[in-house]
Every structure is written in C-alpha cells, then in structure tokens.
Amino acid sequence: MDTRDLGGYSWVSGAHIEAYARRFEDDLRFLEYRSAAEQWQDADIWKYTLAGTQFWDEKLEKELAEGQLSSCRNAEQIVRQSTRSLFAGDPRTAPQLLRLLFHDCFVHGCDGSVLLEENIEGGRTERDAIPNQTLRGFDKIDFIKDIVEEACPGVVSCADVLVLAAREGVLLTGGPFYPVVTGRKDSTRSYYETAEEEIPSPNHNVSTTLASFASKGFSPRETVSLLGAHNIGSIDCDFIRTRILNFSGTGLPDPSIPTDFLIELATSCSGTSRSGLNVGSGRTSTATASTAIPYYQALLPLLPSGNTFGTHYYGALLKGRGLLFSDQQLMYDRKTTKLVEAYASDDGFTFKRDFARVMMKLSSLSGSLSDQGPPRLQCSRLN
C-alpha cells in the first residue's frame, strides 16, 4: 500500500506518559476527532484535539521535528485506516479490540502478551485462561500488524498496534478521542496463571470488583467509567446463563433481576419461555442456545438509538437491567451508585470525559521489565 501520506509514530518515554496524564487531568476539552483527523498530521492531532489546555509538550514537538523520537512515521495512520477497513466489514471489530486491550493491560501491563498462542517452554498462554476463552479479534490484530510490518519491518510492537487499534475502535463507535503515547515493548512470554487469578470476574460483587481494579491503581470513579466500555458490543450468553439459571448454585435465578427482564434474558440465552423458566416453582430450564446480547437491547423499547457509544449502559443499571451480575452490583454501593446516576443523567459528556481519561491510564500500564523484548514480527508468535 502507498504510505507516503500517512502520519507519525513516535517512541515516548514513561516520563512523558506521566506528564501527559497529569496535564490531561488538569483541563480536558473535546473536539470532534473524526471529522478532521484524516486531514491533520499527527503533531496537529496532539496539539489541537485537547483545545484550551497546555497538554502539548513543546519540548516533544521540537524532538519530533528533529526526528529524535521518530521511528515509523506511518504507523498511526496505517493502524487507523486498517481498523476502519475492518470495522466497515464487521462492526464487532471495535468491542473486540477494546476487550482485547483491557485483558492485555490488566495482566502485567500493555505488553501484547494476551496475543500469544505459544509460550516459553511450551507452557499455557493467557488465551487458555478461562476469562480469556471468549476473546475475539486476534485475527484482526494480525491483519493490522502485517500491514504495519510492510511499511516498517521490525519497528512497531504488537502492544502498540493493539493500543492504537482499540482507540480507533472507540472513535468509530462514536466514543471520545484520547491521546496515547507509543514505544511499548512486546512481552517475551504469556502469563496464564496471572490471567486466571487477576482478570475481574463477571460474578464478582461490587466490593471485590473495586478491590480488583484498585490493585491496578484505578479509583472507584475510574472503575465505573472503565466498565462503561460494556456499552458497545455484546455480552456472551455464557456469562449470563449461570445468573439466570443457577445463581450461586441455588438452581434459581439471581433474585435481583426484575421478572420481566429475567424472562427476556432466558428467552434470548436459552430459548426458554416463561412457562419453562425456573423461578422457584421447581421447574428447570436447560441452556442450549449460543448467542450474545448488546447492552442497548437491555433498554429496548425504551432506547431508540442503536449500538453506539453512549450512556445506555448506565441507564440499564438504573432500571435493574444490568446483563452481568458484576455490572448490576454497581448499584449496591453508595459511591458507585452516585457515579452511575451521574453518568446516566447528562448528554454523555461527563462519561466520555472520564472514559478518555481512564483509557489513557489503562493504555499506559507498563509491562514487566524482565520480560520485555523487541517487537514481535507476528503477534501470536515469539520471535
């Protein structure tokens, strides 16, 4: 492909990440990114997307101009164009990439370790871990990486490709732009045991969820905003069936689910009718269908909009229609309840602002220094 008109890719230090995050927190203002981004050079995107702030680092601008940090000036535009091409053919691309990013960064930082399908000494990989067995989009990262490799062989890490592609996916669904720095190293191993132990469970109560996110440095507010990523894509029924058929081993549904919503969930996820659903009468329903439910469907017919980035996730929680137990549990803590109410109460600006901030933080979680290596040529394979 012709990459002569593509934008810039820069390696930036961890100190820059921290400085960006501090400045970003000071005064964040959004401009609509996608209408103008394709016409801007990357330096302009960094300078003007956060209008009215002192976010732009003049020293970094000078370094970029002098080429001191430049290593593959085409990479960000390649990722942008490739992700948009994939999204046009399959809108599931955006939530798939976003979920991949979270599961990567939550385990030893953003190092591309979740993408590996082989491990040192033949050990199991993060892909084998139970929380990761429903992850999708690996082939899409491979596709993007192959195009990047054509332009800049051996330069751009798989970790950076995933971070950049996930951001583009958020934008394509109507979410906010947020700046990310690049220069991540790829992991030389995958962390099966850590993924098994540390990925938050959809069955966690609110206290456990908050503790899990706090262990990675996220505040309750950041946790609630990050969970808002569930507003795009769908929740696999594998995560719902236990809640509606055998909650906590009782053989009964979760009692916190409203009856009308319980019947809708059972019908969608197991083909169960009202007469076949076990709601305490001794009747048992068998889950057989395999499907997924988007969060906007939890509000139908109350919600007229489609599956786009917005606050419908929080609106669903306010009505007791959280698809996951861990999501609905946000309404059982005073602090998180107030945050849900705040995000659901305005036009989406507060949520998008906070989501952009927390995505910057998530994307800057660093990997294990002892396991860092050069960019992998194939994201699923060790070099």
C-alpha beads as a LAMMPS data file, in Angstrom:
LAMMPS data file: protein, C-alpha beads

383 atoms
382 bonds

1 atom types
1 bond types

-500.0 500.0 xlo xhi
-500.0 500.0 ylo yhi
-500.0 500.0 zlo zhi

Masses

1 110.0

Atoms # bond

1 1 1 0.000 0.000 0.000
2 1 1 1.059 3.598 -0.572
3 1 1 2.055 5.061 2.783
4 1 1 3.627 8.312 1.676
5 1 1 0.802 10.440 3.068
6 1 1 0.480 8.632 6.379
7 1 1 1.114 10.224 9.759
8 1 1 3.698 9.834 12.515
9 1 1 4.666 7.184 15.053
10 1 1 6.888 8.103 17.962
11 1 1 8.580 6.368 20.810
12 1 1 7.974 8.287 24.027
13 1 1 9.312 7.570 27.498
14 1 1 7.366 6.586 30.601
15 1 1 8.059 10.054 31.972
16 1 1 6.134 11.506 29.047
17 1 1 3.204 9.209 29.846
18 1 1 3.027 10.512 33.397
19 1 1 3.369 14.123 32.278
20 1 1 0.625 13.690 29.691
21 1 1 -1.710 12.118 32.226
22 1 1 -1.185 14.982 34.693
23 1 1 -1.791 17.644 32.076
24 1 1 -4.743 15.749 30.648
25 1 1 -6.370 15.608 34.097
26 1 1 -5.983 19.367 34.574
27 1 1 -8.465 20.534 31.961
28 1 1 -9.854 18.172 29.345
29 1 1 -11.932 19.545 26.471
30 1 1 -13.001 17.536 23.489
31 1 1 -13.106 18.415 19.814
32 1 1 -14.758 16.076 17.383
33 1 1 -11.853 13.958 16.161
34 1 1 -13.012 12.028 13.207
35 1 1 -14.239 14.873 11.011
36 1 1 -10.783 16.416 10.851
37 1 1 -8.266 13.769 11.927
38 1 1 -7.583 12.383 8.485
39 1 1 -6.535 15.831 7.281
40 1 1 -4.150 16.502 10.152
41 1 1 -0.589 15.496 10.690
42 1 1 -0.119 13.664 13.985
43 1 1 1.567 16.632 15.630
44 1 1 -1.531 18.695 14.883
45 1 1 -3.793 15.993 16.340
46 1 1 -1.839 16.060 19.588
47 1 1 -1.804 19.862 19.707
48 1 1 -5.396 20.667 18.884
49 1 1 -7.601 17.784 19.993
50 1 1 -7.350 18.969 23.580
51 1 1 -8.340 22.552 22.911
52 1 1 -7.621 25.161 25.544
53 1 1 -5.143 23.063 27.502
54 1 1 -1.391 23.126 27.930
55 1 1 -1.241 19.435 27.053
56 1 1 1.153 19.707 24.169
57 1 1 4.757 19.346 25.184
58 1 1 6.793 21.976 23.316
59 1 1 9.980 20.042 24.005
60 1 1 8.420 16.923 22.499
61 1 1 7.311 18.951 19.474
62 1 1 10.906 20.036 18.930
63 1 1 12.127 16.446 19.286
64 1 1 9.569 15.234 16.783
65 1 1 10.511 17.956 14.329
66 1 1 14.161 16.972 14.626
67 1 1 13.345 13.314 14.208
68 1 1 14.834 12.300 17.552
69 1 1 11.854 10.136 18.531
70 1 1 10.593 9.191 15.104
71 1 1 10.887 5.536 14.115
72 1 1 7.916 4.749 11.869
73 1 1 6.083 7.864 10.861
74 1 1 3.432 5.859 9.020
75 1 1 2.252 3.592 11.810
76 1 1 -0.628 5.503 13.386
77 1 1 -2.290 6.220 10.055
78 1 1 -1.787 2.625 8.919
79 1 1 -3.481 1.362 12.075
80 1 1 -6.240 3.947 11.688
81 1 1 -7.002 3.047 8.083
82 1 1 -6.724 -0.695 8.648
83 1 1 -9.035 -0.608 11.670
84 1 1 -11.610 1.432 9.774
85 1 1 -11.496 -1.052 6.923
86 1 1 -12.087 -3.941 9.319
87 1 1 -14.866 -2.069 11.114
88 1 1 -16.655 -1.331 7.839
89 1 1 -16.829 -5.063 7.183
90 1 1 -17.563 -6.097 10.768
91 1 1 -18.774 -3.595 13.409
92 1 1 -17.905 -6.140 16.097
93 1 1 -14.283 -5.167 15.496
94 1 1 -14.467 -2.196 17.880
95 1 1 -15.679 -4.004 21.021
96 1 1 -13.455 -6.978 20.256
97 1 1 -10.329 -4.812 20.153
98 1 1 -11.350 -2.857 23.239
99 1 1 -11.853 -6.051 25.236
100 1 1 -8.541 -7.443 23.984
101 1 1 -6.797 -4.295 25.183
102 1 1 -8.323 -4.496 28.650
103 1 1 -7.400 -8.154 29.069
104 1 1 -3.869 -7.430 27.859
105 1 1 -3.207 -4.384 30.018
106 1 1 -4.780 -5.841 33.165
107 1 1 -2.171 -8.624 33.234
108 1 1 1.387 -7.296 33.635
109 1 1 0.577 -4.125 31.703
110 1 1 0.137 -3.392 27.999
111 1 1 2.721 -5.710 26.507
112 1 1 0.847 -7.753 23.896
113 1 1 1.155 -10.912 25.999
114 1 1 -2.538 -11.791 25.569
115 1 1 -1.976 -12.116 21.818
116 1 1 0.488 -15.012 22.118
117 1 1 -0.676 -18.522 21.271
118 1 1 2.651 -20.056 22.259
119 1 1 4.705 -19.654 25.413
120 1 1 8.221 -20.257 26.666
121 1 1 8.922 -23.925 27.396
122 1 1 5.586 -24.850 25.836
123 1 1 3.510 -23.558 28.736
124 1 1 -0.120 -22.484 28.584
125 1 1 -0.875 -18.939 27.450
126 1 1 -3.251 -16.219 28.552
127 1 1 -5.553 -17.282 25.731
128 1 1 -6.057 -20.574 27.588
129 1 1 -7.166 -18.843 30.789
130 1 1 -10.897 -19.144 31.478
131 1 1 -11.553 -15.356 31.462
132 1 1 -9.929 -15.100 28.024
133 1 1 -11.529 -18.020 26.219
134 1 1 -14.260 -15.810 24.736
135 1 1 -11.874 -13.130 23.479
136 1 1 -12.149 -12.356 19.783
137 1 1 -10.264 -10.164 17.319
138 1 1 -6.846 -11.821 17.338
139 1 1 -7.011 -12.236 13.568
140 1 1 -7.746 -8.532 13.187
141 1 1 -4.648 -7.529 15.129
142 1 1 -2.635 -9.941 12.962
143 1 1 -4.084 -8.287 9.857
144 1 1 -3.165 -4.782 11.033
145 1 1 0.290 -5.877 12.184
146 1 1 1.055 -7.422 8.789
147 1 1 0.321 -4.112 7.060
148 1 1 2.445 -2.194 9.576
149 1 1 5.301 -4.658 9.023
150 1 1 5.196 -3.999 5.291
151 1 1 5.846 -0.313 5.931
152 1 1 8.222 -0.563 8.907
153 1 1 9.669 -4.046 9.396
154 1 1 10.561 -4.907 12.971
155 1 1 9.808 -1.465 14.408
156 1 1 6.268 -1.290 15.811
157 1 1 5.336 -3.550 18.723
158 1 1 2.190 -5.642 18.829
159 1 1 1.388 -3.907 22.124
160 1 1 1.329 -0.532 20.369
161 1 1 -0.741 -1.889 17.480
162 1 1 -3.365 -3.090 19.957
163 1 1 -3.439 0.205 21.878
164 1 1 -3.803 2.265 18.715
165 1 1 -6.380 -0.050 17.126
166 1 1 -8.519 -0.102 20.278
167 1 1 -8.539 3.693 20.372
168 1 1 -9.655 3.819 16.759
169 1 1 -12.401 1.335 17.531
170 1 1 -13.705 3.591 20.296
171 1 1 -13.771 6.508 17.865
172 1 1 -15.595 4.514 15.206
173 1 1 -18.460 3.809 17.594
174 1 1 -18.831 7.478 18.496
175 1 1 -16.597 7.480 21.560
176 1 1 -14.036 10.117 22.546
177 1 1 -10.562 10.659 21.203
178 1 1 -7.801 10.273 23.761
179 1 1 -4.066 10.656 23.178
180 1 1 -1.770 7.698 23.678
181 1 1 1.985 7.548 23.585
182 1 1 3.822 4.733 21.846
183 1 1 7.055 2.804 22.265
184 1 1 5.797 -0.188 24.245
185 1 1 7.893 -3.334 24.288
186 1 1 6.416 -6.718 23.462
187 1 1 6.438 -9.377 26.134
188 1 1 8.621 -12.429 25.627
189 1 1 6.166 -14.653 27.496
190 1 1 2.492 -15.068 28.330
191 1 1 1.098 -15.135 31.873
192 1 1 -1.515 -17.888 32.136
193 1 1 -1.650 -18.092 35.923
194 1 1 -1.878 -14.329 36.373
195 1 1 -4.735 -14.092 33.870
196 1 1 -6.597 -16.866 35.706
197 1 1 -6.221 -15.041 39.020
198 1 1 -6.422 -11.330 38.223
199 1 1 -8.916 -10.742 35.397
200 1 1 -12.095 -9.443 37.101
201 1 1 -14.953 -11.939 37.119
202 1 1 -18.487 -11.145 35.889
203 1 1 -19.636 -12.886 39.071
204 1 1 -17.814 -10.550 41.462
205 1 1 -19.744 -8.409 43.919
206 1 1 -19.069 -4.683 43.980
207 1 1 -16.511 -4.843 46.795
208 1 1 -14.446 -7.484 45.011
209 1 1 -14.671 -5.618 41.708
210 1 1 -13.476 -2.361 43.273
211 1 1 -10.638 -4.180 45.038
212 1 1 -9.581 -5.864 41.796
213 1 1 -9.398 -2.572 39.927
214 1 1 -7.758 -0.827 42.887
215 1 1 -4.940 -3.380 42.734
216 1 1 -4.105 -1.933 39.308
217 1 1 -4.308 1.660 40.539
218 1 1 -7.868 2.530 39.494
219 1 1 -10.139 4.596 41.757
220 1 1 -13.858 3.786 42.140
221 1 1 -14.684 6.560 39.669
222 1 1 -12.195 5.220 37.138
223 1 1 -13.556 1.710 37.649
224 1 1 -17.159 2.745 36.973
225 1 1 -16.167 4.718 33.876
226 1 1 -13.994 1.891 32.531
227 1 1 -16.802 -0.635 32.985
228 1 1 -18.822 1.676 30.740
229 1 1 -16.904 0.057 27.871
230 1 1 -19.677 -2.551 28.048
231 1 1 -21.921 -0.013 26.307
232 1 1 -20.595 -1.220 22.933
233 1 1 -20.636 -4.774 21.685
234 1 1 -22.470 -7.681 23.235
235 1 1 -22.243 -9.824 26.350
236 1 1 -21.890 -13.514 25.544
237 1 1 -24.694 -15.614 26.998
238 1 1 -22.070 -17.886 28.560
239 1 1 -21.623 -15.084 31.115
240 1 1 -25.367 -14.771 31.720
241 1 1 -26.719 -18.333 31.903
242 1 1 -25.476 -19.125 35.403
243 1 1 -27.046 -15.907 36.666
244 1 1 -30.450 -16.720 35.214
245 1 1 -30.487 -20.499 35.704
246 1 1 -28.366 -21.439 38.719
247 1 1 -27.311 -18.352 40.639
248 1 1 -24.757 -19.217 43.342
249 1 1 -25.653 -22.888 42.971
250 1 1 -29.259 -22.383 44.095
251 1 1 -30.893 -23.718 40.937
252 1 1 -32.754 -20.406 40.800
253 1 1 -32.191 -17.094 39.009
254 1 1 -30.485 -14.118 40.616
255 1 1 -33.290 -12.634 42.753
256 1 1 -32.161 -9.088 41.933
257 1 1 -33.232 -9.451 38.267
258 1 1 -36.665 -7.919 37.552
259 1 1 -39.124 -10.619 36.455
260 1 1 -39.802 -9.131 33.013
261 1 1 -36.098 -8.765 32.309
262 1 1 -35.399 -12.285 33.577
263 1 1 -37.850 -13.718 31.048
264 1 1 -36.243 -11.675 28.257
265 1 1 -32.779 -12.913 29.219
266 1 1 -33.903 -16.509 29.449
267 1 1 -35.588 -16.309 26.059
268 1 1 -32.520 -14.747 24.432
269 1 1 -29.925 -17.000 26.019
270 1 1 -31.610 -20.377 26.368
271 1 1 -34.741 -20.379 24.260
272 1 1 -36.671 -20.644 27.498
273 1 1 -40.254 -19.456 27.637
274 1 1 -41.971 -18.040 30.704
275 1 1 -43.526 -21.420 31.470
276 1 1 -40.172 -23.183 31.311
277 1 1 -38.156 -20.788 33.458
278 1 1 -37.344 -21.906 36.986
279 1 1 -38.356 -19.010 39.223
280 1 1 -38.802 -21.078 42.358
281 1 1 -41.541 -23.455 41.236
282 1 1 -39.226 -26.416 40.823
283 1 1 -39.148 -26.275 37.037
284 1 1 -35.700 -26.379 35.437
285 1 1 -34.575 -24.713 32.219
286 1 1 -31.722 -26.093 30.115
287 1 1 -29.455 -23.599 28.339
288 1 1 -28.852 -24.711 24.790
289 1 1 -28.586 -21.690 22.539
290 1 1 -25.341 -19.800 21.994
291 1 1 -25.777 -16.098 21.441
292 1 1 -24.922 -12.690 22.869
293 1 1 -26.861 -9.642 23.992
294 1 1 -25.857 -5.988 23.498
295 1 1 -26.403 -3.592 26.382
296 1 1 -28.609 -1.294 24.335
297 1 1 -31.037 -4.229 23.938
298 1 1 -31.479 -4.260 27.721
299 1 1 -33.340 -0.970 27.373
300 1 1 -35.437 -1.740 24.306
301 1 1 -38.017 -0.496 23.506
302 1 1 -37.164 2.383 25.839
303 1 1 -33.990 3.254 23.945
304 1 1 -34.367 4.401 20.338
305 1 1 -30.663 4.602 19.473
306 1 1 -28.541 1.806 18.051
307 1 1 -25.404 0.117 19.263
308 1 1 -23.217 3.213 19.538
309 1 1 -21.004 4.631 22.250
310 1 1 -23.186 6.305 24.863
311 1 1 -24.607 6.131 28.376
312 1 1 -27.202 3.402 27.830
313 1 1 -25.099 1.028 29.948
314 1 1 -25.702 3.243 32.983
315 1 1 -29.353 3.714 32.091
316 1 1 -29.740 -0.062 32.067
317 1 1 -28.211 -0.340 35.537
318 1 1 -30.600 2.291 36.917
319 1 1 -33.520 0.142 35.725
320 1 1 -32.078 -3.059 37.206
321 1 1 -31.242 -4.355 33.736
322 1 1 -27.528 -4.985 34.052
323 1 1 -26.591 -8.003 31.953
324 1 1 -23.736 -9.083 34.209
325 1 1 -24.044 -9.579 37.954
326 1 1 -20.860 -7.541 38.481
327 1 1 -22.336 -4.661 36.460
328 1 1 -25.619 -4.550 38.361
329 1 1 -23.662 -4.722 41.605
330 1 1 -22.540 -1.126 40.976
331 1 1 -25.994 -0.159 42.258
332 1 1 -25.285 -1.787 45.638
333 1 1 -22.603 0.637 46.805
334 1 1 -23.408 4.249 47.660
335 1 1 -20.387 5.740 45.908
336 1 1 -20.679 3.714 42.709
337 1 1 -24.440 4.255 42.593
338 1 1 -23.898 8.016 42.581
339 1 1 -21.394 7.660 39.754
340 1 1 -23.816 5.575 37.694
341 1 1 -26.525 8.180 38.261
342 1 1 -24.161 10.983 37.256
343 1 1 -23.094 9.281 34.027
344 1 1 -26.692 8.490 33.105
345 1 1 -28.030 11.958 33.849
346 1 1 -26.386 14.183 31.228
347 1 1 -25.777 14.154 27.497
348 1 1 -22.774 11.856 27.788
349 1 1 -20.070 14.489 28.159
350 1 1 -19.148 13.509 31.728
351 1 1 -18.860 9.839 30.859
352 1 1 -16.866 10.447 27.679
353 1 1 -14.518 12.787 29.517
354 1 1 -13.870 10.276 32.283
355 1 1 -13.666 7.368 29.858
356 1 1 -10.991 9.141 27.831
357 1 1 -9.001 9.779 30.986
358 1 1 -9.191 6.211 32.218
359 1 1 -8.338 4.815 28.783
360 1 1 -5.183 6.901 28.821
361 1 1 -4.341 5.401 32.187
362 1 1 -5.178 1.847 31.142
363 1 1 -3.135 2.188 27.950
364 1 1 -0.100 3.386 29.906
365 1 1 0.095 0.454 32.339
366 1 1 3.635 -0.825 31.934
367 1 1 4.721 -4.411 31.457
368 1 1 7.275 -6.481 33.335
369 1 1 10.744 -5.099 32.571
370 1 1 12.357 -8.516 32.880
371 1 1 10.128 -9.948 30.139
372 1 1 10.294 -7.097 27.631
373 1 1 11.735 -7.732 24.203
374 1 1 11.821 -6.303 20.695
375 1 1 8.675 -6.021 18.553
376 1 1 7.338 -9.433 17.610
377 1 1 7.113 -9.938 13.864
378 1 1 3.936 -11.973 14.332
379 1 1 1.797 -11.037 17.285
380 1 1 0.759 -14.598 18.068
381 1 1 4.316 -15.977 17.902
382 1 1 7.502 -15.481 19.863
383 1 1 10.438 -14.223 17.814

Bonds

1 1 1 2
2 1 2 3
3 1 3 4
4 1 4 5
5 1 5 6
6 1 6 7
7 1 7 8
8 1 8 9
9 1 9 10
10 1 10 11
11 1 11 12
12 1 12 13
13 1 13 14
14 1 14 15
15 1 15 16
16 1 16 17
17 1 17 18
18 1 18 19
19 1 19 20
20 1 20 21
21 1 21 22
22 1 22 23
23 1 23 24
24 1 24 25
25 1 25 26
26 1 26 27
27 1 27 28
28 1 28 29
29 1 29 30
30 1 30 31
31 1 31 32
32 1 32 33
33 1 33 34
34 1 34 35
35 1 35 36
36 1 36 37
37 1 37 38
38 1 38 39
39 1 39 40
40 1 40 41
41 1 41 42
42 1 42 43
43 1 43 44
44 1 44 45
45 1 45 46
46 1 46 47
47 1 47 48
48 1 48 49
49 1 49 50
50 1 50 51
51 1 51 52
52 1 52 53
53 1 53 54
54 1 54 55
55 1 55 56
56 1 56 57
57 1 57 58
58 1 58 59
59 1 59 60
60 1 60 61
61 1 61 62
62 1 62 63
63 1 63 64
64 1 64 65
65 1 65 66
66 1 66 67
67 1 67 68
68 1 68 69
69 1 69 70
70 1 70 71
71 1 71 72
72 1 72 73
73 1 73 74
74 1 74 75
75 1 75 76
76 1 76 77
77 1 77 78
78 1 78 79
79 1 79 80
80 1 80 81
81 1 81 82
82 1 82 83
83 1 83 84
84 1 84 85
85 1 85 86
86 1 86 87
87 1 87 88
88 1 88 89
89 1 89 90
90 1 90 91
91 1 91 92
92 1 92 93
93 1 93 94
94 1 94 95
95 1 95 96
96 1 96 97
97 1 97 98
98 1 98 99
99 1 99 100
100 1 100 101
101 1 101 102
102 1 102 103
103 1 103 104
104 1 104 105
105 1 105 106
106 1 106 107
107 1 107 108
108 1 108 109
109 1 109 110
110 1 110 111
111 1 111 112
112 1 112 113
113 1 113 114
114 1 114 115
115 1 115 116
116 1 116 117
117 1 117 118
118 1 118 119
119 1 119 120
120 1 120 121
121 1 121 122
122 1 122 123
123 1 123 124
124 1 124 125
125 1 125 126
126 1 126 127
127 1 127 128
128 1 128 129
129 1 129 130
130 1 130 131
131 1 131 132
132 1 132 133
133 1 133 134
134 1 134 135
135 1 135 136
136 1 136 137
137 1 137 138
138 1 138 139
139 1 139 140
140 1 140 141
141 1 141 142
142 1 142 143
143 1 143 144
144 1 144 145
145 1 145 146
146 1 146 147
147 1 147 148
148 1 148 149
149 1 149 150
150 1 150 151
151 1 151 152
152 1 152 153
153 1 153 154
154 1 154 155
155 1 155 156
156 1 156 157
157 1 157 158
158 1 158 159
159 1 159 160
160 1 160 161
161 1 161 162
162 1 162 163
163 1 163 164
164 1 164 165
165 1 165 166
166 1 166 167
167 1 167 168
168 1 168 169
169 1 169 170
170 1 170 171
171 1 171 172
172 1 172 173
173 1 173 174
174 1 174 175
175 1 175 176
176 1 176 177
177 1 177 178
178 1 178 179
179 1 179 180
180 1 180 181
181 1 181 182
182 1 182 183
183 1 183 184
184 1 184 185
185 1 185 186
186 1 186 187
187 1 187 188
188 1 188 189
189 1 189 190
190 1 190 191
191 1 191 192
192 1 192 193
193 1 193 194
194 1 194 195
195 1 195 196
196 1 196 197
197 1 197 198
198 1 198 199
199 1 199 200
200 1 200 201
201 1 201 202
202 1 202 203
203 1 203 204
204 1 204 205
205 1 205 206
206 1 206 207
207 1 207 208
208 1 208 209
209 1 209 210
210 1 210 211
211 1 211 212
212 1 212 213
213 1 213 214
214 1 214 215
215 1 215 216
216 1 216 217
217 1 217 218
218 1 218 219
219 1 219 220
220 1 220 221
221 1 221 222
222 1 222 223
223 1 223 224
224 1 224 225
225 1 225 226
226 1 226 227
227 1 227 228
228 1 228 229
229 1 229 230
230 1 230 231
231 1 231 232
232 1 232 233
233 1 233 234
234 1 234 235
235 1 235 236
236 1 236 237
237 1 237 238
238 1 238 239
239 1 239 240
240 1 240 241
241 1 241 242
242 1 242 243
243 1 243 244
244 1 244 245
245 1 245 246
246 1 246 247
247 1 247 248
248 1 248 249
249 1 249 250
250 1 250 251
251 1 251 252
252 1 252 253
253 1 253 254
254 1 254 255
255 1 255 256
256 1 256 257
257 1 257 258
258 1 258 259
259 1 259 260
260 1 260 261
261 1 261 262
262 1 262 263
263 1 263 264
264 1 264 265
265 1 265 266
266 1 266 267
267 1 267 268
268 1 268 269
269 1 269 270
270 1 270 271
271 1 271 272
272 1 272 273
273 1 273 274
274 1 274 275
275 1 275 276
276 1 276 277
277 1 277 278
278 1 278 279
279 1 279 280
280 1 280 281
281 1 281 282
282 1 282 283
283 1 283 284
284 1 284 285
285 1 285 286
286 1 286 287
287 1 287 288
288 1 288 289
289 1 289 290
290 1 290 291
291 1 291 292
292 1 292 293
293 1 293 294
294 1 294 295
295 1 295 296
296 1 296 297
297 1 297 298
298 1 298 299
299 1 299 300
300 1 300 301
301 1 301 302
302 1 302 303
303 1 303 304
304 1 304 305
305 1 305 306
306 1 306 307
307 1 307 308
308 1 308 309
309 1 309 310
310 1 310 311
311 1 311 312
312 1 312 313
313 1 313 314
314 1 314 315
315 1 315 316
316 1 316 317
317 1 317 318
318 1 318 319
319 1 319 320
320 1 320 321
321 1 321 322
322 1 322 323
323 1 323 324
324 1 324 325
325 1 325 326
326 1 326 327
327 1 327 328
328 1 328 329
329 1 329 330
330 1 330 331
331 1 331 332
332 1 332 333
333 1 333 334
334 1 334 335
335 1 335 336
336 1 336 337
337 1 337 338
338 1 338 339
339 1 339 340
340 1 340 341
341 1 341 342
342 1 342 343
343 1 343 344
344 1 344 345
345 1 345 346
346 1 346 347
347 1 347 348
348 1 348 349
349 1 349 350
350 1 350 351
351 1 351 352
352 1 352 353
353 1 353 354
354 1 354 355
355 1 355 356
356 1 356 357
357 1 357 358
358 1 358 359
359 1 359 360
360 1 360 361
361 1 361 362
362 1 362 363
363 1 363 364
364 1 364 365
365 1 365 366
366 1 366 367
367 1 367 368
368 1 368 369
369 1 369 370
370 1 370 371
371 1 371 372
372 1 372 373
373 1 373 374
374 1 374 375
375 1 375 376
376 1 376 377
377 1 377 378
378 1 378 379
379 1 379 380
380 1 380 381
381 1 381 382
382 1 382 383
